[in-house]
Amino acid sequence: MLGRYAFSSSQLLKAGGSSHTQMVARAFGQVFRRTLVSQSSTPTAYKLSGDHVSVDDLVRIGYDKATHLSVSDEAYSKVAKGYATLGTLLKKGKLTFGVNTGFGGFSEVHIPLEQIEKIQTNLVRSHSAGLGSPLCPERVRMIMATRLNALLKGHSGIRPQTIEYLVTAFNKGIIPYVPSKGNVAAADLVPLSHLTLGFLGHGLLADINNPVWRPAAEVLKENGLDVLSLHAKEGLALINGTAATASLAAEAVYRARNILEQGNVVAALSTETLRGTFRHFDERIHNARPHTGQIAVAKKMFSLLQYDGQASSINKSHNDCEKVQDSYTLRCIGQVHGVVHDVINFVQGLVTTEINSVTDNPIILPDEEEAISCGNVHGEYMAKALDYLAISITELANISERRIARLVDKNFSSLPDNLVMDGGVNSGFMTAHSTAASLVSANKVLCHPVSVDSIPISQSQEDHLSNGGYAAMKALEVIENVEAVVGIELLAGCQALEFLRPLQTTPPLEAVHKTVREVLPALDVDRELSPDLNSVLDLLRNGHVANAVHHYFPEEVRE
């Protein structure tokens, strides 16, 4: 799922001049391989200040390669003040964790003044112990921006020159090699160490204009950058905190919110083609159980199924049927999708706070000239939030797969089995449904919460872990599976609509059908469906399905 890059050659590269570090050079493939946001045609600047970065801002910074960073003057002043305070503490001989002591189980070891800078470089190198495929460049850019934003609050003791160096490297398109495995989120020490390692001239870096992993010193030289030299506490400042987990959480929230919006529209299309009723979305029902998400989803469903006060000709065609009520997968869309809506909003609030927070240890307090050891590095908030998000968003796939099952079964849909003519010769959507079932089953395992587990590390200095790093990777995999299942339902719904012609659905749902048919024809005879599924995934991930209906909603229903 994450960071799958093809081998560019079999040549082994010696990274950073170390005889112990040999890695296979890998190509990025297409560097910006997913399009979650529209790409700017000219460079756009985003000014970091330590505050006010939103989930949407962070995703754009990562996924729009034309986005460059700058730093506010006020933030630079805060950083300078924090660095000066650290210097004062050192002159006074104050014993400060990670500055003039060792780390983890070595925190009681006092470090002499002449070795204070050496331990910072050693810290980064020793903690660069990750494994697995590298994170994709977009996610690495998000992590860089998140860590920079935290450093700009002035509580980390880092130099303004170091901030300026990292902003320059970001704007030049330099991408550090960050393995995807090894993060227990006691703090995000492993991924953030790899994020820093290349700037020290070790490990691997790449350039978005030359997307091959190469020795870091070579890439820095080509971009006119010297090797970064770390001063007191700077290594710890760069690798501490929750920037990696929080950044992945931001993408998870962004994509979860997006697929919920698309999923609401797709569910309305299935309701129409399964000849369900819009009465289940009557606002009086939902006002009697006034959960915010339930009301919001029901309003949208009602607007899609009874546009401008008028039911569709499909709906009118079964007005006199003897059905008393629809199945849960149609009748309870407001309730099931509604709680997903509320969980996403809750998690988004936590993530927004996290990406604008100080997550260091120790924290420098310039006004009081203090450095206090603390637990802000702990990833529990993000771990719990991500587990909660995964458990909630997977319900979109669960209920979607059940609607697919009804669409492909003539006993429920009164449409041709597997939504294809000449069944037996053609298999239609038979195995597309199997794929959806497979992904739903996978999510049942992936939704097991990892934040309930903990393994002590570092001689039990870090004796309670959040496992937020894996919670983030897992949540993103769950969301990818949900996107695929909703995509299969969208294809099935559009195919079902073909069999109901010449009847028409509502104008907004006809617009959805048109959006899909502009890129994919109806399934008249069997063909490979994987390309179709990938095409419809692009539509969903880019928000085209929700965009097709947005202007049809009354003003009070739009978000």
C-alpha positions in Angstrom: 0.0 0.0 0.0 2.6 2.6 1.1 5.7 3.5 -0.7 5.8 0.8 -3.4 8.6 1.8 -5.7 10.1 -0.3 -8.4 13.8 -1.1 -8.4 15.6 1.3 -10.7 18.8 -0.8 -10.9 20.5 -3.6 -9.2 23.5 -1.5 -8.4 24.3 -1.2 -4.6 24.9 2.3 -3.4 27.1 3.0 -0.4 25.1 5.5 1.6 26.8 8.3 3.5 30.2 6.7 3.0 29.5 4.1 5.7 30.6 0.5 4.9 27.8 -0.7 7.1 25.1 1.0 5.1 24.4 -0.4 1.7 21.0 0.0 0.1 19.5 -0.7 -3.2 18.8 2.4 -5.3 15.1 2.7 -5.8 13.2 4.8 -8.2 10.2 6.7 -7.0 8.2 5.7 -10.0 6.0 8.7 -10.5 7.0 10.9 -7.6 3.6 12.4 -6.9 1.6 9.3 -7.5 -1.7 10.1 -5.9 -3.7 13.3 -6.7 -5.6 14.2 -3.5 -5.4 17.9 -4.4 -5.3 19.8 -7.6 -1.8 20.7 -8.7 -0.8 24.3 -8.8 0.7 25.4 -12.1 3.0 28.0 -10.5 4.8 27.9 -7.1 2.5 28.8 -4.2 3.8 29.9 -0.8 2.5 28.7 2.6 3.7 30.7 5.6 4.3 28.6 8.7 4.0 30.4 12.1 3.7 27.5 14.6 -0.1 27.9 14.6 -3.2 27.6 12.5 -2.2 24.8 10.1 -5.3 22.8 9.2 -5.6 19.3 8.0 -6.4 20.6 4.5 -3.4 22.9 4.6 -1.1 20.1 5.5 -2.4 17.7 2.8 -1.9 20.5 0.2 1.6 21.2 1.4 2.4 17.5 0.9 0.6 16.7 -2.2 0.9 19.8 -4.3 4.6 19.8 -5.2 4.4 23.5 -6.3 3.8 24.5 -2.6 6.7 26.2 -1.0 7.2 27.1 2.6 8.1 30.3 4.3 8.3 31.3 8.0 6.8 34.4 9.7 9.2 36.9 11.3 7.4 36.4 14.6 8.1 32.7 14.5 11.8 33.2 13.8 11.9 35.6 16.8 10.4 32.9 19.0 12.9 30.3 17.8 15.8 32.7 18.5 14.5 33.4 22.0 14.3 29.6 22.7 17.8 29.0 21.4 19.2 31.8 23.5 17.5 30.4 26.6 19.1 27.0 26.0 22.5 28.8 25.8 21.8 30.4 29.1 20.9 27.1 30.7 24.1 25.6 29.4 26.2 28.4 30.8 24.6 27.9 34.2 25.5 24.2 34.0 21.8 23.2 34.4 21.4 19.4 33.9 18.9 19.0 31.1 17.8 15.7 29.5 19.1 15.2 26.0 21.3 18.3 26.2 24.0 17.3 28.6 22.7 13.8 29.5 22.3 10.7 27.5 19.0 9.3 26.1 16.6 6.6 27.2 18.3 4.2 29.5 21.3 6.5 29.4 19.5 9.5 30.7 21.5 9.4 34.0 24.8 9.6 32.1 26.2 13.1 32.3 27.8 14.4 29.0 30.8 16.7 29.2 30.5 20.1 27.4 33.0 19.1 24.6 30.8 16.2 23.5 27.4 17.9 23.6 27.3 18.4 19.9 28.6 15.0 19.1 25.8 13.2 20.9 23.2 15.0 18.8 24.7 13.5 15.6 25.1 10.1 17.3 21.5 10.3 18.4 20.2 10.8 14.8 22.4 8.1 13.4 21.7 5.5 16.1 17.9 6.1 15.9 17.8 5.7 12.1 16.8 2.0 12.5 13.7 1.8 10.4 12.8 -0.9 8.0 10.4 -1.5 5.1 9.6 0.5 2.0 10.0 4.2 2.2 7.1 6.5 2.8 6.0 8.2 -0.4 7.3 11.7 -1.1 4.0 13.4 -0.4 3.9 12.0 3.2 7.5 12.9 3.8 6.8 16.5 2.8 3.8 16.6 5.2 6.0 15.3 8.1 8.7 17.9 7.4 6.1 20.7 7.4 4.5 19.4 10.7 7.8 19.1 12.5 8.9 22.6 11.3 5.6 24.0 12.5 6.2 22.6 16.0 9.7 23.9 16.1 8.5 27.4 15.3 6.7 27.7 18.6 10.1 28.4 20.2 10.1 25.7 22.8 12.7 23.4 21.2 16.0 25.2 21.6 16.8 25.0 17.9 18.7 27.7 15.9 16.9 29.9 13.4 19.6 28.9 10.9 18.6 25.3 11.2 15.0 26.2 10.5 16.1 28.2 7.5 18.2 25.3 6.2 15.3 22.9 6.4 12.9 25.3 4.7 15.4 25.7 1.9 15.8 22.0 1.5 12.0 21.5 1.4 11.6 24.2 -1.3 14.3 22.7 -3.4 12.3 19.5 -3.5 14.7 17.3 -1.5 13.1 14.1 -0.2 14.6 12.1 2.7 14.4 8.3 2.7 12.0 7.5 5.5 11.2 3.8 6.1 7.6 2.9 6.8 8.3 0.5 9.7 9.7 0.8 13.2 7.7 3.6 14.7 6.1 2.7 18.1 5.3 6.4 18.7 6.8 6.7 22.2 7.9 9.6 20.1 8.3 9.3 16.4 12.0 8.8 16.9 12.7 6.3 14.0 10.9 8.1 11.1 12.1 11.5 12.3 15.7 10.3 12.6 15.6 9.1 9.0 14.0 12.4 8.0 17.0 14.2 9.5 19.7 11.7 8.6 20.1 12.7 5.0 20.7 16.4 5.9 23.7 15.2 8.0 25.2 13.7 4.8 24.3 10.1 5.7 21.8 7.7 4.3 19.8 8.5 1.1 18.0 11.5 -0.4 16.3 12.2 -3.6 15.3 15.2 -5.6 11.7 15.4 -7.1 13.3 16.4 -10.3 15.6 13.4 -10.3 13.6 10.7 -8.5 16.2 8.1 -7.7 17.5 7.4 -4.2 21.2 8.5 -4.1 23.9 9.1 -1.4 22.7 12.1 0.7 25.9 14.1 0.3 25.7 13.9 -3.5 22.1 15.3 -3.5 22.9 18.0 -1.1 25.9 19.2 -3.1 23.8 19.2 -6.3 21.3 21.5 -4.6 23.9 23.8 -3.2 23.5 22.8 0.4 26.2 22.0 2.9 25.9 19.1 5.3 23.8 20.3 8.3 25.8 20.6 11.5 23.9 20.1 14.7 24.3 22.2 17.9 23.2 21.4 21.4 19.8 19.7 21.5 19.2 20.1 17.8 19.3 16.4 17.0 16.7 15.8 19.8 14.6 18.7 18.7 14.5 17.4 15.1 13.6 13.7 15.9 11.3 14.2 18.9 7.6 14.6 18.9 4.6 13.1 17.0 5.1 14.8 13.6 5.1 11.5 11.6 2.0 10.0 13.2 0.1 13.3 13.2 0.9 13.9 9.5 -0.4 10.5 8.5 -3.4 11.1 10.7 -4.1 14.3 8.8 -4.1 12.5 5.5 -6.3 9.8 7.0 -8.8 12.4 8.2 -8.7 14.2 4.8 -9.4 11.0 2.9 -12.0 9.7 5.3 -13.9 12.9 5.1 -13.7 12.8 1.3 -14.8 9.2 0.9 -17.7 9.8 3.3 -18.9 12.7 1.1 -18.6 10.5 -2.0 -20.2 7.5 -0.1 -23.3 9.5 0.7 -23.9 10.2 -3.0 -23.2 6.6 -4.0 -25.6 5.3 -1.3 -28.3 7.6 -2.7 -27.7 6.2 -6.2 -28.0 2.6 -4.8 -31.2 3.6 -3.0 -32.7 4.7 -6.3 -31.6 1.7 -8.3 -32.8 -0.7 -5.6 -36.0 1.2 -5.7 -35.9 2.3 -2.1 -37.8 5.2 -0.6 -36.7 8.7 0.4 -39.1 8.7 3.3 -36.5 7.2 5.6 -34.6 10.5 5.4 -37.6 12.7 6.4 -36.1 15.3 8.7 -38.8 14.7 11.4 -37.3 11.2 11.9 -33.8 12.5 12.5 -34.7 15.6 14.5 -36.3 13.1 17.0 -32.8 11.6 17.4 -30.7 14.7 16.9 -27.2 13.5 16.4 -25.3 16.0 14.3 -24.0 13.6 11.7 -27.2 11.7 11.3 -29.1 14.9 10.6 -26.5 16.1 8.1 -26.4 12.9 6.2 -30.2 12.5 6.1 -30.6 16.1 4.7 -28.2 15.3 1.9 -29.8 11.9 1.1 -33.2 13.6 1.0 -32.0 16.3 -1.3 -30.4 13.8 -3.7 -33.5 11.5 -3.8 -36.2 14.2 -4.0 -34.6 17.1 -5.8 -36.4 20.4 -5.6 -39.4 18.8 -4.0 -39.8 16.3 -6.9 -39.3 12.5 -6.8 -37.7 10.9 -9.8 -39.6 8.8 -12.4 -37.8 5.8 -11.0 -39.3 6.5 -7.6 -42.7 7.2 -9.0 -42.6 3.8 -10.8 -42.9 1.9 -7.5 -45.1 4.1 -5.5 -47.8 1.5 -5.4 -45.6 -1.4 -4.4 -46.5 -3.5 -1.3 -43.2 -2.9 0.5 -43.6 -1.5 4.0 -39.9 -0.6 4.6 -36.5 -1.0 3.1 -33.6 -3.1 4.4 -31.2 -1.7 7.0 -28.6 -1.0 4.3 -31.0 1.6 2.8 -33.2 2.5 5.7 -30.3 3.2 8.1 -27.8 5.1 5.9 -28.4 8.3 7.9 -27.6 6.5 11.2 -24.6 4.5 10.0 -23.0 7.2 7.8 -24.0 9.8 10.4 -21.8 8.4 13.2 -18.9 8.2 10.8 -19.4 11.9 10.1 -19.3 12.7 13.8 -16.2 10.5 14.5 -14.3 12.1 11.6 -15.1 15.6 13.0 -14.0 14.5 16.4 -10.7 13.0 15.2 -10.1 16.0 12.9 -10.2 18.2 16.0 -7.6 16.1 17.8 -5.3 16.0 14.7 -5.6 19.8 14.2 -4.5 20.4 17.8 -1.7 17.9 17.4 -0.1 19.4 14.3 -0.1 22.8 16.0 1.4 21.6 19.3 4.7 21.4 21.0 5.5 17.7 21.3 9.1 18.0 22.5 10.9 16.6 25.5 12.3 18.5 27.2 10.4 21.8 26.6 12.3 25.1 26.7 10.4 27.9 28.5 12.1 31.1 27.5 10.2 33.5 29.8 11.1 31.4 32.9 14.5 30.3 31.6 13.6 26.7 32.3 13.8 23.4 30.6 11.3 20.8 31.9 11.2 17.1 31.0 7.7 16.1 30.1 5.5 13.6 28.2 4.3 15.7 25.3 6.2 13.3 23.0 3.8 10.5 23.8 1.6 9.5 20.8 -1.5 8.3 22.7 -3.8 11.0 21.4 -3.1 10.1 17.8 -3.0 6.4 18.4 -6.5 6.3 20.0 -7.9 8.8 17.4 -6.6 6.7 14.5 -7.9 3.4 15.9 -11.3 5.1 16.4 -11.2 6.5 12.9 -10.4 3.1 11.4 -13.2 1.3 13.3 -15.7 4.0 12.2 -14.8 4.5 8.6 -14.8 0.8 7.9 -18.6 0.8 8.4 -18.9 2.7 5.1 -17.4 -0.4 3.4 -19.5 -2.8 5.5 -22.8 -1.3 4.5 -21.7 -0.5 1.0 -20.8 -4.2 0.3 -24.2 -5.2 1.5 -25.8 -2.8 -1.0 -23.6 -4.3 -3.7 -24.8 -7.7 -2.8 -28.4 -6.6 -3.3 -27.6 -4.9 -6.6 -26.0 -8.1 -8.1 -28.8 -10.4 -6.8 -32.0 -10.4 -8.9 -33.9 -11.6 -5.8 -33.3 -8.3 -4.2 -32.9 -5.9 -7.1 -35.3 -7.4 -9.7 -32.4 -6.6 -12.2 -30.4 -9.2 -14.1 -28.1 -11.3 -12.0 -24.7 -9.7 -11.7 -26.0 -6.7 -13.6 -25.3 -8.2 -17.0 -27.2 -9.5 -19.9 -26.7 -13.1 -21.2 -25.7 -14.3 -17.8 -23.6 -17.5 -17.9 -21.9 -16.4 -21.0 -21.1 -13.1 -19.2 -20.3 -13.0 -15.4 -20.7 -9.2 -15.0 -20.2 -7.9 -11.6 -19.9 -11.3 -9.9 -16.2 -11.0 -9.0 -16.3 -7.3 -8.5 -18.5 -8.1 -5.6 -16.1 -10.7 -4.4 -13.3 -8.1 -4.4 -15.5 -5.9 -2.2 -16.1 -8.8 0.1 -12.4 -9.5 0.3 -11.6 -5.9 1.2 -14.3 -5.8 3.9 -13.0 -9.0 5.4 -9.4 -7.5 5.4 -10.7 -4.4 7.3 -12.2 -6.5 10.0 -8.6 -7.6 10.9 -7.0 -4.2 10.3 -9.5 -2.5 12.6 -8.2 -4.4 15.7 -7.0 -1.5 17.9 -3.2 -1.4 18.3 -3.3 1.3 20.9 -4.4 -1.1 23.5 -1.0 -2.8 23.4 2.3 -1.7 24.9 5.8 -3.1 25.1 8.4 -1.4 27.3 11.6 -0.2 25.6 14.7 1.8 26.5 15.4 0.0 29.8 11.8 0.8 30.7 12.4 4.5 30.6 9.7 4.4 27.9 7.6 1.7 29.6 4.2 2.6 28.0 3.9 3.0 24.2 1.0 4.2 22.0 1.9 2.3 18.8 0.5 5.3 17.0 2.9 4.8 14.0 1.3 1.5 13.1 -2.2 2.8 14.0 -1.6 5.5 11.3 -0.4 3.1 8.6 -3.2 0.7 9.4 -5.9 3.4 9.3 -4.7 4.6 5.9 -4.9 1.0 4.6 -8.4 0.7 5.9 -9.4 3.9 4.2 -7.9 2.7 0.9 -10.0 -0.4 1.1 -13.1 1.6 1.9 -12.5 3.8 -1.1 -12.3 0.7 -3.3 -15.5 -0.8 -2.0 -17.4 2.5 -2.5 -16.0 2.6 -6.0 -17.3 -0.8 -6.8 -20.7 0.2 -5.5 -20.6 3.3 -7.7 -19.9 1.2 -10.8 -22.7 -1.2 -9.8 -25.1 1.6 -9.2 -24.4 3.2 -12.6 -24.8 -0.2 -14.3 -28.1 -0.9 -12.5 -29.4 2.4 -13.8 -28.9 1.3 -17.3 -31.4 -1.5 -16.8 -34.0 1.0 -15.5 -34.0 3.1 -18.6 -35.9 5.0 -20.0 -36.8 5.9 -16.4 -34.8 8.8 -15.0 -33.3 9.3 -11.5 -33.1 12.8 -10.0 -31.0 15.5 -11.7 -28.1 15.3 -9.2 -27.9 11.5 -9.5 -28.1 11.7 -13.3 -25.1 14.1 -13.0 -23.2 11.4 -11.1 -24.1 8.8 -13.8 -22.8 11.2 -16.5 -19.6 11.8 -14.6 -18.9 8.1 -14.5 -19.9 7.5 -18.1 -17.6 10.2 -19.3 -14.7 8.0 -18.4 -16.3 4.5 -18.5 -18.9 2.9 -20.8 -21.6 0.6 -19.5 -20.8 -3.1 -19.2 -22.5 -4.7 -22.2 -20.2 -7.8 -22.3 -17.5 -9.0 -20.0 -14.2 -7.1 -19.8 -11.4 -6.7 -17.4 -12.8 -4.7 -14.5 -9.6 -3.7 -12.7 -9.0 -0.7 -15.1 -12.6 0.4 -14.5 -12.1 0.2 -10.7 -8.9 2.2 -10.9 -10.6 4.8 -13.0 -13.5 5.2 -10.6 -11.1 5.4 -7.7 -9.5 8.4 -9.3 -13.0 10.0 -9.6 -13.6 9.4 -5.9 -10.2 10.4 -4.6 -10.4 13.6 -6.5 -13.9 14.4 -5.2 -15.5 14.4 -8.7 -18.6 12.5 -7.6 -19.4 14.9 -4.7 -18.6 17.8 -6.9 -21.1 16.6 -9.5 -23.9 17.1 -7.1 -22.7 19.9 -4.9 -24.5 22.8 -6.7 -27.8 20.8 -6.6 -27.9 21.0 -2.8 -29.8 23.8 -1.1 -27.5 26.3 0.6 -28.3 25.0 4.1 -27.3 21.5 3.2 -23.9 22.3 1.7 -20.8 22.1 3.9 
